[in-house]
């Protein structure tokens, strides 16, 4: 049993034990009554047997006295006395026979009451069990329905992370299909950095280009920089509210990568400065770039 079910089990068990004690007390009373009735029945049967034997002897005596009376050997008064005694014995025997039948019925009734008490208790217990099972079925169905509602209403992130923003905050608000509800920044995973690049510089980078990331919240000369890789470049330019045109570039980095101090904590919303490498160049290419640029402009003017 779990901790929540144990108090309920104790209460129900206490009720059952109390009812059981009450049943045992009632059965004890019924059994005592049964014993008393059986004793009374045995006494009545013994008395009836004795009365029957006495009646048998008295009837024999009456027969002998009648013969003597017929022969005028005994007076009529003696004959009447014996005849009266036999009549009284027959009446007493009838009474004891009736008493025996009554006590037999009472014994049967007492035995039936014992069985009735036990049957009533078992029936009541069975009725309670049936009611509990019915209530349990209703509760289980309600729990399944509630659990289903909770499961449908519960949002689970596919990754462990930190909630960056909640886009729906009104109770009862209808969420359009495909709408973003919550933005989550994964933990122990790559960080994605959204940066901008000028249109004149977009040709010098491509997905896979290496980048160096400096967090503005920390002094990079003390805490170091993060290595990054260009993941994707926007397909078209974007113009912001200041009428500045740029390409959106997504750079990924690993916050646990070597090169940055363990003392800092990278959290969503930090501002970063991203330096993207445009490839390897020789010293001669750097020196010749201004000259070649002037040459190209001269050729265009000459034309």
N, C-alpha and C positions, 0 to 999 in steps of 0.2 A: 504493500500500500504506500502511496505517496503521502507527503505531509498534508496536502489539502484534503485527501479522502479519509485520513485517519480519524479526525474528530467525528465525522459523520458515521463512520463504522462503529466507533465507540458508543455513540448515542443510540444507534439502532440495536447494537448488541445488548446495551443496558435495558432497552425496552423489551427485547425478546426474553432476556433472563427474568425480568420482573413478571412478564406474562406467564413464563414457565413456572415460576415459583407459585403464582396464583393458581395455576392449573394443578400443581402438585398438592396445594392445600385443599382445593376443592375435591380432588380425587381421594385424598386422605379422609375427608369427611364422608364421602360416598362409600368408601370401603368400610369405614367403621359402621355406618348404617347397614351395609350389607352383612357384616359379621353379626350384628345384633339381630337382624331379621332371620339369618340362618340359625342362630341359637334358639330364637323363639320358635322357629319351624321345627327344629329337632325336639324341643320340649313338647310341642303340640303333638308331634308324631308319637313320641314316647307315651304321652298321656292317653292318646287315642288307642294305642296298642293295649295299654293296661286296661282301659275301659272296655275294649273289645273282649279281652280275656275274662274280665269280671262279669260282663254281660253273658258270656257263654256259660260260665258256671251258674249264674243266677237263673238262666233259662233252663239249665238242667235241673236245678233245684225246684223251679216252678213246675216242671213236668212231673217230678216225683211227688210233690205236694198235691198236684191235681189228681194223680192216681189215688193217693191216700184219701183225698177229699171225696173223690167219687165213691170210695169204699166206706165212707163215713168214719175213716180212721183218724182224721184231724179235723179240728173245728174250722168253720168257714172263715173266721177271723184270721187264722194263720194263713190260709190260702190267699186271702185278700192282701195281707201284708207282703207276702212274697211276690204276688202279682204286681203290686205297686212298686216294689223295689226294682223289678225287671223293667217296668215302664220308665222309671226315672233314669235307669242306666242307659236305656235306649235313647232317651232325650239328651243325656249328657254326651253320649257317643256322637250323636248327630251334630251337637254343638262343636265338639272337638274336630270332627271331620270338616265342618265349615271353616273353623279357625285354621286348620291345616291348609286348606285350599287358599284362604286369604293370605296366609303367610307365604305360601309358594308364589303367589302373584306378586307380593311385595318383594320377595327375593329376586324374582325375574326383573321387576321394575328397577331395583337397586343396581343389578348387574347392567341393565340397559343404560341407566344414568351414567355409570362409569364409562361405558363405551361412548355415550353421547358427549360427555365432557371432552374426551380425547378427540373424538371426531370434530367437534366444534372448534377446538383449539387448532387442529391441523387445517381445518377449512379456513379459519381466520388467517393463519400464517400463509396459506396458499394464496388467499385473496390479497394479502399485503404484498406478497412476492409478485403476483400478477400486476398489481397497481404500480409497484416500483419498476417492473420491467416496462410497463406502458409509459410511465413518466420518463424512464431512461431513454426509451426509443424516441420520444418527443424531444428530449434535451439533445440527444445525439444528432437528430435531424436538424435541430436549430443550430447546433454547433457546426455541422457540416455546411449549412447555408451561410452562417456568419463567417466561417473560415474561407468559404469560396468568395464571399464579398471582400474579405480582407486581402485574399490572394490577388483578386482582380484589382483592388485599389492600391496594393503595395507596389512601389517601384523599386526594382533591384538593379543596381549598377553591375555591369559585367566585369568591372575591375574595382579593386580597392583604391580609393582616392579621397580627395578633399573637394567638397562642394564649392565651386567658384561663384556660381550665381544661380538663383532660382527665378525662372521666367514666369512662373504661374504662382500667384500668392493669394488669390481670391477664392474663398470656399464656394463651391458650386460653379466655378467658371468652366465653360466648355473649352476643351482643348482641341484645336483643329488637327486633322490627320497630318502626320509628319512634322508637327511642331516640336520645337525643342523645349523641354520642360525644365531640365536641370543641366547645368554644365559642371562636369566633374573633371578635376585634374588628377590623373592616376598617380599613385604613390609607387615608389620603387620601379619607375618606368621612365621612358624617355620624356623629356619636356619639349613641347612645341612652342616656338617663339615666333610671333607674328611681327615682321619688320617691313620696312619700305625701301625701295630702291628707285633711283631716278631713271627715267626712260633712257637717257643717254648712256647709262651704265649697264642696262639689262643685257646687252649683247655679250658682255664679258663674263657672265656667270651662267650656270646651267645646273639642273638637278644633279646632286652629287658633289658639287663644289664644296671645298672645305671652308669653314668659317671659325672665327674666334669670337667668343661672347664675353663681354664685360658687364657685370651687374652694377648699375649706377648706385645701388644701396651700399656697396662695399668698395673699398679701395683696391683696385686690381693689382697694384704694386705690392700690396700686403697679402691679399687673399688669393691672388691668381685669377686665371681665366678658365672658361669652359670651352672645350672643343665642340664644334658643331658641324652639321652637314646640311646643305640646302636640300629640302625635301621636294618642294614644288614652287613654281613661279606662276603668278597670275597670268591668265590668257590675255588680259587686256588691261589698259591703264584705268586708274580710279582717280577721280578728282574730289578732294575733300572740301570742307566748308571754307577753307582759306584759298580755294582755287589753285591748290598745288596738285600737280599730277604725279602719280607714282604707280609702280607695280607692287602688288602685295607678294611678299616672299615668306614662306614658312621654313624655318630652320629648326632642326631637332638637335637635342643635346641630352647627355646623360648626367644628372646631377651628382652621381656617385663616381664619375670618371676622375682619374687622377689629374691634378693640375689646379684644383681648387681646395681651399682649406676646409677641414672638417668642422671648423668653428662656425661656419655660416649655414644658414638654412634658406633654401630656395623655396619660395612660396608663390602662388599665382598672383598676378597683378604687378610683379616687379618690372621695372623699366630696365631694358638691356640695350647695350650698344653692340651691334654686330658688324664685324669686319669680315667681308667675304673675299677670299683669295681668287684672283682672276686668272691664275695659271702661273707657270714658271717663266721668268724672263731673265735674259743675260744682262750684264752691266752695259754692254754695247747697245742693246735695244732701248734701255732707258735713256742713254745719251743721244741716240739717233732720233728718238720720237719727236722732239721739237723741230729738228731740221727737216725731217720727212714731212711734217705737218705744214711747214712754211713752203716746202717744195710743191706740195699738192695744191696749196692755195695759189701759188704763182702760176702753175699750169692752167688752173681754171680761169685766172684773170687774163692770161695770154690768149686764151680761146675767145 
